[in-house]
Every structure is written in structure tokens, then in C-alpha cells.
Amino acid sequence: MVIEFAAGLSAVVAVTMGGLLLWTTAKLRETRLGCAGCERARAEALAVLDTVPLAAFRWPLGRDPDGYSVQTVAYPKFLAVLAPGDAEHLEAARGALHRSGTPFSLTVGLRSGGAFAIEGRRAATGEIVLWPRQGPCRDRRLSPFARHHRVAVR
């Protein structure tokens, strides 16, 4: 009697475990298919974003004082090509953005006569981002920095 009970209990446990294994396998397959769909959507979004000529200067919270450049020259080099006074004005606006999160939009001139519009914002993560974009210029010739900038963002 004990042997028959043990055999019956073992059969019930084996069938239950087999059912759980099948259910788990189906859930894993469903999850992998969902993940593959998300990866395809991510790849499609990245392909679109790669066509946008975005350049930026970033300062992650509490890190490198010179920040990181994204598809453009280093920030200190950018400051060096700005018209006299504009570098200080930009740095003052960036300092206010760091300290109090005050966003800004301003236009800075280049020593060579061009201009850039700069948008400064703080991300929800606390990271500071400056978005330079070439603004309207009186002189339609591109400065060396603007030529480098356009090439770097392609």
C-alpha cells in the first residue's frame, strides 16, 4: 500500500512538474518574442535618430568640469572660437544652469563672423546639456569651426 501511494504521488508530482515546465517554456518564448520586437523598434528608432545632426555638450551630474562633447569639438575649443565676451556670457549662463537649473537660449558670435544659437537645459537626471546649432549669419561663408561642426555631425 505504501509503495502504491508513493508511486501515485510521484506520478502526480511528475505531471505537475511537466505542466509547470511547459508553462514556463511558453512564457519564456513569449518574453523572447516581445524582447525581439522591442529590439527591432529600438533599432528602427536609432536608425532615424542617426540621421539627425545633433551635437551637444554634456555635463553628467558631479563629473568632469570640461564636460563631454557629442559629435562636435571639445567644449574648451568651442569657447576659444567665440567672439570676445560671448564665451564669458555663455559660461555665466551655463554656471546659472548648473547652480539653479535656469534654462537659457542665447546666440553667440564666432570670431570669424558666424553665429550659433545655444540652448541650455537640465535633464531630469540632473545632467546639464548645451545644444549648439548654427544660427543665422550675416557672413554666409562658414568659419573653420562651423565647417568642422557640420562635418562632425554627419
C-alpha positions in Angstrom: 0.0 0.0 0.0 2.8 2.4 0.8 4.5 1.6 -2.5 1.4 2.3 -4.5 0.8 5.5 -2.6 4.4 6.7 -3.3 4.1 5.7 -7.0 0.8 7.6 -7.3 2.3 10.7 -5.5 5.4 10.5 -7.7 3.2 10.4 -10.9 1.2 13.4 -9.7 4.4 15.3 -8.9 5.9 14.4 -12.3 2.8 15.5 -14.2 2.6 18.8 -12.2 6.3 19.5 -12.8 5.9 18.7 -16.5 3.0 21.1 -16.8 5.0 23.8 -15.0 7.9 23.2 -17.3 5.7 23.6 -20.4 4.0 26.7 -19.0 7.5 28.2 -18.2 8.8 27.4 -21.6 5.8 29.1 -23.3 6.2 32.2 -21.1 9.9 32.3 -21.9 9.2 32.1 -25.7 6.6 34.8 -25.4 9.0 37.0 -23.5 11.8 36.4 -26.0 9.5 37.4 -28.9 8.5 40.5 -27.0 12.1 41.4 -26.4 13.0 40.8 -30.1 10.1 43.2 -31.0 11.4 45.8 -28.7 14.9 45.4 -30.1 13.6 45.9 -33.6 11.7 49.0 -32.6 14.8 50.3 -30.8 17.0 49.7 -33.9 14.4 51.5 -36.1 14.3 54.5 -33.8 18.1 54.6 -33.6 18.3 54.5 -37.4 16.1 57.5 -37.6 18.0 59.4 -34.8 21.3 58.7 -36.6 20.0 60.9 -39.5 19.5 63.9 -37.2 22.6 66.1 -37.0 22.7 66.5 -33.2 25.7 68.0 -31.5 25.8 68.7 -27.8 28.0 69.4 -24.8 27.1 67.3 -21.7 28.0 67.5 -18.0 26.9 64.4 -16.1 26.0 65.2 -12.5 29.1 65.7 -10.4 31.7 64.8 -13.1 34.3 66.3 -15.5 34.3 70.1 -15.3 35.0 70.3 -19.1 32.1 68.0 -19.9 31.8 65.7 -22.9 31.3 66.7 -26.5 28.9 64.7 -28.6 29.6 64.8 -32.3 31.5 68.2 -32.1 34.8 69.7 -30.9 35.6 69.8 -27.2 33.9 72.5 -25.2 37.1 74.5 -24.4 37.9 74.6 -28.1 34.3 75.8 -28.8 34.8 78.6 -26.2 38.1 79.6 -27.8 36.5 80.4 -31.2 33.7 82.5 -29.8 33.7 86.3 -30.1 35.1 88.3 -27.3 32.7 88.5 -24.4 30.4 85.7 -25.7 32.5 83.0 -24.1 32.1 84.7 -20.7 28.4 85.2 -21.3 27.9 81.5 -22.2 29.9 80.4 -19.2 27.8 82.6 -16.9 24.6 81.1 -18.4 26.0 77.6 -18.0 27.0 78.4 -14.4 23.5 79.5 -13.6 22.1 76.4 -15.2 24.4 74.2 -13.1 23.6 76.1 -9.8 19.9 76.7 -10.1 18.7 74.8 -13.2 17.9 78.0 -15.1 17.4 77.1 -18.7 18.7 79.5 -21.3 18.6 80.3 -25.1 21.2 82.7 -26.5 23.1 83.4 -29.6 26.9 83.6 -29.5 29.1 85.0 -32.3 32.2 83.5 -33.7 35.4 85.4 -34.1 35.1 84.7 -37.8 31.7 86.4 -38.1 29.3 83.4 -37.9 26.9 82.7 -35.1 25.5 79.8 -33.1 22.2 79.6 -31.2 22.8 77.7 -27.9 20.1 76.1 -25.9 21.0 75.1 -22.3 18.8 72.7 -20.3 19.0 70.4 -17.3 17.8 66.8 -17.8 15.6 65.1 -15.2 18.7 63.1 -14.2 20.5 66.4 -13.2 22.8 66.3 -16.3 23.4 69.6 -18.0 23.2 69.7 -21.8 24.0 72.5 -24.2 22.7 72.2 -27.7 24.6 74.3 -30.3 23.0 74.9 -33.7 24.3 77.2 -36.4 22.2 80.3 -36.4 21.6 83.0 -39.0 24.8 84.6 -40.0 25.5 87.8 -41.9 28.6 86.2 -43.5 27.4 83.1 -45.4 30.9 81.7 -45.5 31.4 79.1 -42.9 34.1 79.6 -40.3 36.7 76.8 -39.7 34.7 75.8 -36.6 31.4 75.7 -38.4 32.9 73.6 -41.2 34.3 71.2 -38.6 30.9 71.2 -36.8 29.0 70.4 -40.0 31.3 67.6 -40.9 31.3 66.2 -37.4 27.6 65.8 -37.2 27.0 63.9 -40.4 
